[in-house]
């Protein structure tokens, strides 16, 4: 079963694209890794897939029977933590 489909995803940085034309899918049981140098857009890509950011181009489709959980890179704390 297909759980995630990414098609022609793109997100612009300040001066140049962080990523563009990203297309892939994940099926039930698949594993994936996102690897790259600092500042290349890994966190932005994952935030876009999770729905935290809107893509500049392309689409993210998540199977209705699946879900996406997102743990931010930098935890947010309030004054009582």
C-alpha positions, 0 to 999 in steps of 0.5 A: 500500500502506498502511504506517501507520494511526493511529486515535483516538490520545490521550496525556495531559500533566500537566494536559491532553491533548497530543493526542487523536482523532488519526486518519490513514494513510500510504501507500507514497510519502506524505510527512508533516510534524508542525508545532506550537509548542513543548510541544504534543506533536510529539515525544510523538506521534512517540515514540508512533508509533515505539513508544517510548511507549504511547498512552493511547487509540487504536492504531498499526498499522504494515505488517509489511513496513515499519518505523519508525526513530526518532532521539531529539531529544536524543542519549544519550551515555555517558562514552566518547563 
